[in-house]
Amino acid sequence: MEPSLSNPVVPVRRIRFIIFLKDVFILSWTTFGGPQVHLAMMLDRLVTRRRYLTEEELMELNALCQVLPGPTSTQTITALGFKIGGPNLAYLTLFVWSLPAVLIMTAAAIGIFYSQQQHLSLNFTRFIQPMAVGFLIVAGYRIARKVIHNRLDLVLGVVSALTAYAFPSPYITPVLIIAGGVVTALKYREQEHMEKAPIEVKWANFFLWLGVLIAAAVLGVITKSLPVRLFENFYRNGSLVFGGGQVLTPMLYNEFVEFKHYLSRQEFLSGLALVQVIPGPVFALASYIGALSMRSFGLSGQLLGSLVATVGIFLPGTFLIFFVYRFWNQLKRYRPIRASLEGVNAASSGLTAAAALSLFEPMSDHGPSVLIIVATILLLEFSKLPPYVLILGGLVAGFAL
């Protein structure tokens, strides 16, 4: 009789999982405005309405994701799926959460390529390109305001900005991030003592993350296949980006525009502006870049490029949150770990500043573009207009004029 008594539990759990995924789907279509707005809406729907967890638990989970490489909002909601239903529900959560943004950005890339094939002008994007620079400047300022606490942080941020600007290579990014972490880790004695507990580490997801990283790099070198190399490029960037989409932007710009020339500056800025309009994760910009990187292979190539870029950018953060989530409470008690986060964040703010400077430089002698950048910064800082309203206004003005 025991099996028959336990059977009803399975349908109840499935119903709960379905309701949770429905909530994630609603959030995926309604969360405009970046990680801060995402968190507020998650608090409303997942905590206040559904009570999947407490507010304290969600805030702690979000804090953990902020100090890991990868997309903060995506990792937070994926980790919640892991907490509720294990890995299978977590992967479904990731899929449902990212799908709308990925589809929209892929369609945008295909649309831009079609316009180029038909010799149609992209002039309608001329206003949103300087607006995208304004968005990046404001994002960099807001990041710096949160993570620059003392003179050392300021020095690390400035050195990272100048180095990344002088050497626009994708390989300089991890060097600067690691160096920043090492510098402030040396100040660990300033951190508060916390009672340590034994760390029980389950290494499976770490080795999975590392194995995929090494295998993709080796296969890319051996096969010279563009889809494989694209996957490795995005997987590597997704493994090294601390600080969310604002920090990812300079990394992708340096690699795919300045270094590899897969996209033009105009194309990149158009995608950067568009990703501010749509709901969901800013990391969906990778889908746009992946599709345009394989435009020479036709529609099927663009779809494949979007797929490998999307999987590449989201997968490492998922593996890492699965790995760290299990022992984070013990790990954060070690002072060098907590101290290193200060330098990582300071270096990341410098990378954003370098990207803003690189994107602004070609516009600096064009008066109307400078005025649009300044107006965008002022509106973002001193008005309550949401970002997507500004971008839509820029698109409408571009079509009209």
Contacts in CASP RR format, 6 or more apart in sequence:
PFRMAT RR
TARGET T0000
AUTHOR 0000-0000-0000
METHOD contacts of the structure
MODEL  1
MEPSLSNPVVPVRRIRFIIFLKDVFILSWTTFGGPQVHLAMMLDRLVTRR
RYLTEEELMELNALCQVLPGPTSTQTITALGFKIGGPNLAYLTLFVWSLP
AVLIMTAAAIGIFYSQQQHLSLNFTRFIQPMAVGFLIVAGYRIARKVIHN
RLDLVLGVVSALTAYAFPSPYITPVLIIAGGVVTALKYREQEHMEKAPIE
VKWANFFLWLGVLIAAAVLGVITKSLPVRLFENFYRNGSLVFGGGQVLTP
MLYNEFVEFKHYLSRQEFLSGLALVQVIPGPVFALASYIGALSMRSFGLS
GQLLGSLVATVGIFLPGTFLIFFVYRFWNQLKRYRPIRASLEGVNAASSG
LTAAAALSLFEPMSDHGPSVLIIVATILLLEFSKLPPYVLILGGLVAGFA
L
13 85 0 8 1.000
16 84 0 8 1.000
17 84 0 8 1.000
17 85 0 8 1.000
17 89 0 8 1.000
17 92 0 8 1.000
19 50 0 8 1.000
20 50 0 8 1.000
20 52 0 8 1.000
20 81 0 8 1.000
20 84 0 8 1.000
20 89 0 8 1.000
20 93 0 8 1.000
21 89 0 8 1.000
21 92 0 8 1.000
21 93 0 8 1.000
21 96 0 8 1.000
23 45 0 8 1.000
23 46 0 8 1.000
23 50 0 8 1.000
24 77 0 8 1.000
24 93 0 8 1.000
24 96 0 8 1.000
24 97 0 8 1.000
25 96 0 8 1.000
26 45 0 8 1.000
27 38 0 8 1.000
27 41 0 8 1.000
27 42 0 8 1.000
27 45 0 8 1.000
27 77 0 8 1.000
27 97 0 8 1.000
27 280 0 8 1.000
28 96 0 8 1.000
28 97 0 8 1.000
28 98 0 8 1.000
28 99 0 8 1.000
28 100 0 8 1.000
28 101 0 8 1.000
28 279 0 8 1.000
28 280 0 8 1.000
29 100 0 8 1.000
29 279 0 8 1.000
30 41 0 8 1.000
30 279 0 8 1.000
31 37 0 8 1.000
31 38 0 8 1.000
31 41 0 8 1.000
31 42 0 8 1.000
31 73 0 8 1.000
31 279 0 8 1.000
31 280 0 8 1.000
32 277 0 8 1.000
32 278 0 8 1.000
32 279 0 8 1.000
32 280 0 8 1.000
32 386 0 8 1.000
32 387 0 8 1.000
32 388 0 8 1.000
33 276 0 8 1.000
33 386 0 8 1.000
33 387 0 8 1.000
33 388 0 8 1.000
34 73 0 8 1.000
34 280 0 8 1.000
34 282 0 8 1.000
35 72 0 8 1.000
35 73 0 8 1.000
35 244 0 8 1.000
38 73 0 8 1.000
38 76 0 8 1.000
38 280 0 8 1.000
39 58 0 8 1.000
39 62 0 8 1.000
39 73 0 8 1.000
39 76 0 8 1.000
42 58 0 8 1.000
42 73 0 8 1.000
42 76 0 8 1.000
42 77 0 8 1.000
43 55 0 8 1.000
43 58 0 8 1.000
46 52 0 8 1.000
46 53 0 8 1.000
46 58 0 8 1.000
46 80 0 8 1.000
47 53 0 8 1.000
47 54 0 8 1.000
47 55 0 8 1.000
47 58 0 8 1.000
52 80 0 8 1.000
52 84 0 8 1.000
53 61 0 8 1.000
53 80 0 8 1.000
53 83 0 8 1.000
58 76 0 8 1.000
58 80 0 8 1.000
61 76 0 8 1.000
61 79 0 8 1.000
61 80 0 8 1.000
61 83 0 8 1.000
62 72 0 8 1.000
62 76 0 8 1.000
64 79 0 8 1.000
64 321 0 8 1.000
64 324 0 8 1.000
64 325 0 8 1.000
64 328 0 8 1.000
65 72 0 8 1.000
65 73 0 8 1.000
65 75 0 8 1.000
65 76 0 8 1.000
65 79 0 8 1.000
65 321 0 8 1.000
66 72 0 8 1.000
66 243 0 8 1.000
67 242 0 8 1.000
67 341 0 8 1.000
67 344 0 8 1.000
68 75 0 8 1.000
68 242 0 8 1.000
68 317 0 8 1.000
68 320 0 8 1.000
68 321 0 8 1.000
68 324 0 8 1.000
69 238 0 8 1.000
69 239 0 8 1.000
69 240 0 8 1.000
69 241 0 8 1.000
69 242 0 8 1.000
69 316 0 8 1.000
69 317 0 8 1.000
69 320 0 8 1.000
70 238 0 8 1.000
70 239 0 8 1.000
70 241 0 8 1.000
70 242 0 8 1.000
70 243 0 8 1.000
70 244 0 8 1.000
70 248 0 8 1.000
70 283 0 8 1.000
70 316 0 8 1.000
70 317 0 8 1.000
70 320 0 8 1.000
71 244 0 8 1.000
71 245 0 8 1.000
71 248 0 8 1.000
71 281 0 8 1.000
71 282 0 8 1.000
71 283 0 8 1.000
71 313 0 8 1.000
71 314 0 8 1.000
71 317 0 8 1.000
72 243 0 8 1.000
72 244 0 8 1.000
73 280 0 8 1.000
73 281 0 8 1.000
74 94 0 8 1.000
74 97 0 8 1.000
74 98 0 8 1.000
74 281 0 8 1.000
74 283 0 8 1.000
74 314 0 8 1.000
74 317 0 8 1.000
75 317 0 8 1.000
75 318 0 8 1.000
75 320 0 8 1.000
75 321 0 8 1.000
77 93 0 8 1.000
77 97 0 8 1.000
78 90 0 8 1.000
78 93 0 8 1.000
78 94 0 8 1.000
78 97 0 8 1.000
78 318 0 8 1.000
78 321 0 8 1.000
79 90 0 8 1.000
79 321 0 8 1.000
79 322 0 8 1.000
79 325 0 8 1.000
80 93 0 8 1.000
81 89 0 8 1.000
81 90 0 8 1.000
81 93 0 8 1.000
82 89 0 8 1.000
82 90 0 8 1.000
82 321 0 8 1.000
82 322 0 8 1.000
82 325 0 8 1.000
87 322 0 8 1.000
90 318 0 8 1.000
90 322 0 8 1.000
91 318 0 8 1.000
94 314 0 8 1.000
94 318 0 8 1.000
97 280 0 8 1.000
97 281 0 8 1.000
98 280 0 8 1.000
98 281 0 8 1.000
98 283 0 8 1.000
98 284 0 8 1.000
98 310 0 8 1.000
98 314 0 8 1.000
100 278 0 8 1.000
100 279 0 8 1.000
100 280 0 8 1.000
101 275 0 8 1.000
101 278 0 8 1.000
101 279 0 8 1.000
101 280 0 8 1.000
101 281 0 8 1.000
101 284 0 8 1.000
101 287 0 8 1.000
102 284 0 8 1.000
102 287 0 8 1.000
102 306 0 8 1.000
102 310 0 8 1.000
104 274 0 8 1.000
104 278 0 8 1.000
104 284 0 8 1.000
105 271 0 8 1.000
105 274 0 8 1.000
105 275 0 8 1.000
105 278 0 8 1.000
105 284 0 8 1.000
105 285 0 8 1.000
105 287 0 8 1.000
105 288 0 8 1.000
105 291 0 8 1.000
105 306 0 8 1.000
106 287 0 8 1.000
106 288 0 8 1.000
106 291 0 8 1.000
106 302 0 8 1.000
106 303 0 8 1.000
106 306 0 8 1.000
108 270 0 8 1.000
108 271 0 8 1.000
108 274 0 8 1.000
108 288 0 8 1.000
109 287 0 8 1.000
109 288 0 8 1.000
109 289 0 8 1.000
109 290 0 8 1.000
109 291 0 8 1.000
109 292 0 8 1.000
109 295 0 8 1.000
109 302 0 8 1.000
109 306 0 8 1.000
110 291 0 8 1.000
110 299 0 8 1.000
110 302 0 8 1.000
112 122 0 8 1.000
112 267 0 8 1.000
112 270 0 8 1.000
112 292 0 8 1.000
113 291 0 8 1.000
113 292 0 8 1.000
113 295 0 8 1.000
113 302 0 8 1.000
115 121 0 8 1.000
115 122 0 8 1.000
116 122 0 8 1.000
122 266 0 8 1.000
122 267 0 8 1.000
122 270 0 8 1.000
123 398 0 8 1.000
124 395 0 8 1.000
124 398 0 8 1.000
124 399 0 8 1.000
125 266 0 8 1.000
125 269 0 8 1.000
125 270 0 8 1.000
125 273 0 8 1.000
125 395 0 8 1.000
125 398 0 8 1.000
126 398 0 8 1.000
127 372 0 8 1.000
127 393 0 8 1.000
127 394 0 8 1.000
127 395 0 8 1.000
127 397 0 8 1.000
127 398 0 8 1.000
128 269 0 8 1.000
128 270 0 8 1.000
128 273 0 8 1.000
128 274 0 8 1.000
128 391 0 8 1.000
128 394 0 8 1.000
128 395 0 8 1.000
129 266 0 8 1.000
129 269 0 8 1.000
129 270 0 8 1.000
129 273 0 8 1.000
129 369 0 8 1.000
130 363 0 8 1.000
130 369 0 8 1.000
130 370 0 8 1.000
130 372 0 8 1.000
130 373 0 8 1.000
130 376 0 8 1.000
131 273 0 8 1.000
131 372 0 8 1.000
131 373 0 8 1.000
131 376 0 8 1.000
131 390 0 8 1.000
131 391 0 8 1.000
131 394 0 8 1.000
132 269 0 8 1.000
132 270 0 8 1.000
132 271 0 8 1.000
132 272 0 8 1.000
132 273 0 8 1.000
132 276 0 8 1.000
132 359 0 8 1.000
133 269 0 8 1.000
133 356 0 8 1.000
133 359 0 8 1.000
133 360 0 8 1.000
133 363 0 8 1.000
133 373 0 8 1.000
133 376 0 8 1.000
134 356 0 8 1.000
134 373 0 8 1.000
134 376 0 8 1.000
134 377 0 8 1.000
134 380 0 8 1.000
135 272 0 8 1.000
135 273 0 8 1.000
135 276 0 8 1.000
135 376 0 8 1.000
135 380 0 8 1.000
135 387 0 8 1.000
136 246 0 8 1.000
136 249 0 8 1.000
136 272 0 8 1.000
136 352 0 8 1.000
136 355 0 8 1.000
136 356 0 8 1.000
136 359 0 8 1.000
137 356 0 8 1.000
137 360 0 8 1.000
137 373 0 8 1.000
137 377 0 8 1.000
138 376 0 8 1.000
138 377 0 8 1.000
138 380 0 8 1.000
138 381 0 8 1.000
139 246 0 8 1.000
139 352 0 8 1.000
140 246 0 8 1.000
140 349 0 8 1.000
140 352 0 8 1.000
140 353 0 8 1.000
140 356 0 8 1.000
143 243 0 8 1.000
143 246 0 8 1.000
143 247 0 8 1.000
143 345 0 8 1.000
143 348 0 8 1.000
143 349 0 8 1.000
143 352 0 8 1.000
144 157 0 8 1.000
144 349 0 8 1.000
144 350 0 8 1.000
144 352 0 8 1.000
144 353 0 8 1.000
146 345 0 8 1.000
147 153 0 8 1.000
147 342 0 8 1.000
147 345 0 8 1.000
147 346 0 8 1.000
147 348 0 8 1.000
147 349 0 8 1.000
148 154 0 8 1.000
148 157 0 8 1.000
148 346 0 8 1.000
148 349 0 8 1.000
149 342 0 8 1.000
152 183 0 8 1.000
152 184 0 8 1.000
152 187 0 8 1.000
152 346 0 8 1.000
153 184 0 8 1.000
153 342 0 8 1.000
153 343 0 8 1.000
153 345 0 8 1.000
153 346 0 8 1.000
154 346 0 8 1.000
156 180 0 8 1.000
156 183 0 8 1.000
156 184 0 8 1.000
156 343 0 8 1.000
156 346 0 8 1.000
156 347 0 8 1.000
156 350 0 8 1.000
157 346 0 8 1.000
157 347 0 8 1.000
157 349 0 8 1.000
157 350 0 8 1.000
157 353 0 8 1.000
158 350 0 8 1.000
160 176 0 8 1.000
160 180 0 8 1.000
160 346 0 8 1.000
160 347 0 8 1.000
160 348 0 8 1.000
160 349 0 8 1.000
160 350 0 8 1.000
160 351 0 8 1.000
160 354 0 8 1.000
161 350 0 8 1.000
161 351 0 8 1.000
161 353 0 8 1.000
161 354 0 8 1.000
161 357 0 8 1.000
162 354 0 8 1.000
163 172 0 8 1.000
163 176 0 8 1.000
163 354 0 8 1.000
164 172 0 8 1.000
164 173 0 8 1.000
164 176 0 8 1.000
164 250 0 8 1.000
164 254 0 8 1.000
164 350 0 8 1.000
164 351 0 8 1.000
164 354 0 8 1.000
164 355 0 8 1.000
165 354 0 8 1.000
165 357 0 8 1.000
165 358 0 8 1.000
168 254 0 8 1.000
168 258 0 8 1.000
168 259 0 8 1.000
168 358 0 8 1.000
169 254 0 8 1.000
169 259 0 8 1.000
170 233 0 8 1.000
170 236 0 8 1.000
170 237 0 8 1.000
170 251 0 8 1.000
170 254 0 8 1.000
170 255 0 8 1.000
170 259 0 8 1.000
172 254 0 8 1.000
173 240 0 8 1.000
173 250 0 8 1.000
173 251 0 8 1.000
173 254 0 8 1.000
173 351 0 8 1.000
174 240 0 8 1.000
176 347 0 8 1.000
176 351 0 8 1.000
177 240 0 8 1.000
177 242 0 8 1.000
177 344 0 8 1.000
177 347 0 8 1.000
177 348 0 8 1.000
177 351 0 8 1.000
179 347 0 8 1.000
180 340 0 8 1.000
180 343 0 8 1.000
180 344 0 8 1.000
180 346 0 8 1.000
180 347 0 8 1.000
181 340 0 8 1.000
181 341 0 8 1.000
181 342 0 8 1.000
181 343 0 8 1.000
181 344 0 8 1.000
181 347 0 8 1.000
182 340 0 8 1.000
183 343 0 8 1.000
184 339 0 8 1.000
184 340 0 8 1.000
184 341 0 8 1.000
184 342 0 8 1.000
184 343 0 8 1.000
184 344 0 8 1.000
184 346 0 8 1.000
185 336 0 8 1.000
185 337 0 8 1.000
185 339 0 8 1.000
185 340 0 8 1.000
186 339 0 8 1.000
187 339 0 8 1.000
187 342 0 8 1.000
188 335 0 8 1.000
188 336 0 8 1.000
188 338 0 8 1.000
188 339 0 8 1.000
189 335 0 8 1.000
190 339 0 8 1.000
191 335 0 8 1.000
191 338 0 8 1.000
191 339 0 8 1.000
192 335 0 8 1.000
193 335 0 8 1.000
194 332 0 8 1.000
194 333 0 8 1.000
194 335 0 8 1.000
195 333 0 8 1.000
196 330 0 8 1.000
196 333 0 8 1.000
196 334 0 8 1.000
197 329 0 8 1.000
197 330 0 8 1.000
197 333 0 8 1.000
198 330 0 8 1.000
199 327 0 8 1.000
199 330 0 8 1.000
199 331 0 8 1.000
200 326 0 8 1.000
200 327 0 8 1.000
200 330 0 8 1.000
201 326 0 8 1.000
201 327 0 8 1.000
202 323 0 8 1.000
202 326 0 8 1.000
202 327 0 8 1.000
203 323 0 8 1.000
204 323 0 8 1.000
205 319 0 8 1.000
205 320 0 8 1.000
205 322 0 8 1.000
205 323 0 8 1.000
206 319 0 8 1.000
206 320 0 8 1.000
206 323 0 8 1.000
208 319 0 8 1.000
209 239 0 8 1.000
209 316 0 8 1.000
209 317 0 8 1.000
209 319 0 8 1.000
209 320 0 8 1.000
209 323 0 8 1.000
212 235 0 8 1.000
212 315 0 8 1.000
212 316 0 8 1.000
212 319 0 8 1.000
213 232 0 8 1.000
213 235 0 8 1.000
213 236 0 8 1.000
213 239 0 8 1.000
213 316 0 8 1.000
216 228 0 8 1.000
216 231 0 8 1.000
216 232 0 8 1.000
216 235 0 8 1.000
217 232 0 8 1.000
217 236 0 8 1.000
219 225 0 8 1.000
219 228 0 8 1.000
219 232 0 8 1.000
220 228 0 8 1.000
220 229 0 8 1.000
220 232 0 8 1.000
226 293 0 8 1.000
226 294 0 8 1.000
226 297 0 8 1.000
227 294 0 8 1.000
227 304 0 8 1.000
227 305 0 8 1.000
227 308 0 8 1.000
228 308 0 8 1.000
230 290 0 8 1.000
230 293 0 8 1.000
230 294 0 8 1.000
230 305 0 8 1.000
230 308 0 8 1.000
230 309 0 8 1.000
231 308 0 8 1.000
231 309 0 8 1.000
231 311 0 8 1.000
231 312 0 8 1.000
233 255 0 8 1.000
233 256 0 8 1.000
234 286 0 8 1.000
234 290 0 8 1.000
234 308 0 8 1.000
234 309 0 8 1.000
234 310 0 8 1.000
234 312 0 8 1.000
234 313 0 8 1.000
235 312 0 8 1.000
235 313 0 8 1.000
235 315 0 8 1.000
235 316 0 8 1.000
237 248 0 8 1.000
237 251 0 8 1.000
237 252 0 8 1.000
237 255 0 8 1.000
237 286 0 8 1.000
237 313 0 8 1.000
238 248 0 8 1.000
238 312 0 8 1.000
238 313 0 8 1.000
238 316 0 8 1.000
238 317 0 8 1.000
239 316 0 8 1.000
239 317 0 8 1.000
239 320 0 8 1.000
240 251 0 8 1.000
241 247 0 8 1.000
241 248 0 8 1.000
241 251 0 8 1.000
242 344 0 8 1.000
242 345 0 8 1.000
242 348 0 8 1.000
243 345 0 8 1.000
243 348 0 8 1.000
244 282 0 8 1.000
244 283 0 8 1.000
245 281 0 8 1.000
245 282 0 8 1.000
245 283 0 8 1.000
245 285 0 8 1.000
246 282 0 8 1.000
246 352 0 8 1.000
247 348 0 8 1.000
247 351 0 8 1.000
247 352 0 8 1.000
248 282 0 8 1.000
248 283 0 8 1.000
248 285 0 8 1.000
248 286 0 8 1.000
248 313 0 8 1.000
249 272 0 8 1.000
249 282 0 8 1.000
249 285 0 8 1.000
249 352 0 8 1.000
249 355 0 8 1.000
250 351 0 8 1.000
250 352 0 8 1.000
250 354 0 8 1.000
250 355 0 8 1.000
250 356 0 8 1.000
250 358 0 8 1.000
251 351 0 8 1.000
252 268 0 8 1.000
252 285 0 8 1.000
252 286 0 8 1.000
252 289 0 8 1.000
253 268 0 8 1.000
253 355 0 8 1.000
253 358 0 8 1.000
253 359 0 8 1.000
254 355 0 8 1.000
254 358 0 8 1.000
256 262 0 8 1.000
256 263 0 8 1.000
256 268 0 8 1.000
256 289 0 8 1.000
256 293 0 8 1.000
257 263 0 8 1.000
257 264 0 8 1.000
257 265 0 8 1.000
257 268 0 8 1.000
258 358 0 8 1.000
262 289 0 8 1.000
262 290 0 8 1.000
262 292 0 8 1.000
262 293 0 8 1.000
263 289 0 8 1.000
263 292 0 8 1.000
263 293 0 8 1.000
265 359 0 8 1.000
265 362 0 8 1.000
267 292 0 8 1.000
268 289 0 8 1.000
269 359 0 8 1.000
271 285 0 8 1.000
271 288 0 8 1.000
272 285 0 8 1.000
273 391 0 8 1.000
274 288 0 8 1.000
274 391 0 8 1.000
275 282 0 8 1.000
275 284 0 8 1.000
275 285 0 8 1.000
275 288 0 8 1.000
276 282 0 8 1.000
276 387 0 8 1.000
276 388 0 8 1.000
276 391 0 8 1.000
277 387 0 8 1.000
277 388 0 8 1.000
277 391 0 8 1.000
277 392 0 8 1.000
278 284 0 8 1.000
278 388 0 8 1.000
283 313 0 8 1.000
283 314 0 8 1.000
284 310 0 8 1.000
286 309 0 8 1.000
286 310 0 8 1.000
286 312 0 8 1.000
286 313 0 8 1.000
287 306 0 8 1.000
287 309 0 8 1.000
287 310 0 8 1.000
288 306 0 8 1.000
289 309 0 8 1.000
290 302 0 8 1.000
290 305 0 8 1.000
290 306 0 8 1.000
290 308 0 8 1.000
290 309 0 8 1.000
291 302 0 8 1.000
291 303 0 8 1.000
291 305 0 8 1.000
291 306 0 8 1.000
291 309 0 8 1.000
292 302 0 8 1.000
293 305 0 8 1.000
293 309 0 8 1.000
294 301 0 8 1.000
294 302 0 8 1.000
294 304 0 8 1.000
294 305 0 8 1.000
295 301 0 8 1.000
295 302 0 8 1.000
297 304 0 8 1.000
324 331 0 8 1.000
331 337 0 8 1.000
332 338 0 8 1.000
360 373 0 8 1.000
363 369 0 8 1.000
363 370 0 8 1.000
363 373 0 8 1.000
364 370 0 8 1.000
376 390 0 8 1.000
379 385 0 8 1.000
379 390 0 8 1.000
380 387 0 8 1.000
380 390 0 8 1.000
END
